[in-house]
Amino acid sequence: MRARVGAAWALLALGALLCWYRNPENGIHHLSKYYHANDFVLVTVEEPLSEKEKSFKAIASVEQVGDGDSAFAVTGTIVLYFQKDIPAALLGYGNRLLFRKPSRIHKSYFRF
């Protein structure tokens, strides 16, 4: 009986370790470890824009994050929202965008 309980705990611990290891947020190059307010961000739009009531929404993969002195290659995905006054035809799948904006990014957005 004790051997079965010990084996069950060992499998549980192994499963938890594998889940932590496979979570992209725990990777050493994840953007959440490099992004700070006012850094520039280079992204690639990964899907066509979807229209919302007052904005357009897009999923983008982050390629680089940096400040004025250095840039770091990173991994991660973020959600971008664009105001409707921007023509949707200007933005689309595969476009690369570089922006620098004060941080309004919540950590939960990095969880893709």
Backbone hydrogen bonds, N-H to C=O, Kabsch-Sander energy under -0.5 kcal/mol:
donor,donor_aa,acceptor,acceptor_aa,energy
5,V,1,M,-2.0
6,G,2,R,-2.5
7,A,3,A,-2.3
8,A,4,R,-2.4
9,W,5,V,-2.4
10,A,6,G,-2.2
11,L,7,A,-2.3
12,L,8,A,-2.3
13,A,9,W,-2.6
14,L,10,A,-2.3
15,G,11,L,-2.5
16,A,12,L,-2.3
17,L,13,A,-2.3
18,L,14,L,-2.4
19,C,15,G,-2.3
20,W,16,A,-2.2
21,Y,17,L,-2.5
22,R,18,L,-2.3
23,N,19,C,-0.8
23,N,20,W,-0.6
26,N,23,N,-1.8
27,G,24,P,-1.7
30,H,27,G,-1.2
31,L,75,T,-2.5
33,K,30,H,-2.0
34,Y,31,L,-1.4
35,Y,31,L,-2.7
38,N,101,K,-0.9
39,D,36,H,-1.8
40,F,66,G,-3.0
41,V,99,F,-2.7
42,L,64,Q,-2.5
43,V,41,V,-0.6
43,V,97,L,-2.7
44,T,61,S,-2.3
45,V,95,N,-2.9
46,E,59,I,-2.8
47,E,59,I,-0.7
50,S,57,K,-2.8
52,K,55,S,-3.2
56,F,82,F,-2.7
57,K,50,S,-2.8
58,A,80,L,-2.4
60,A,78,I,-2.7
61,S,44,T,-2.4
62,V,76,G,-2.5
63,E,42,L,-3.1
64,Q,42,L,-1.4
65,V,72,F,-2.0
66,G,40,F,-2.0
67,D,70,S,-1.8
72,F,65,V,-3.0
74,V,63,E,-2.2
75,T,29,H,-2.3
78,I,60,A,-2.9
80,L,58,A,-3.4
82,F,56,F,-2.6
84,K,54,K,-1.0
86,I,83,Q,-1.5
90,L,87,P,-1.7
91,L,88,A,-1.0
94,G,45,V,-2.9
95,N,92,G,-2.0
97,L,43,V,-2.4
99,F,41,V,-2.1
101,K,39,D,-0.7
106,H,104,R,-0.5
109,Y,106,H,-2.3
110,F,107,K,-1.7
111,R,108,S,-1.3
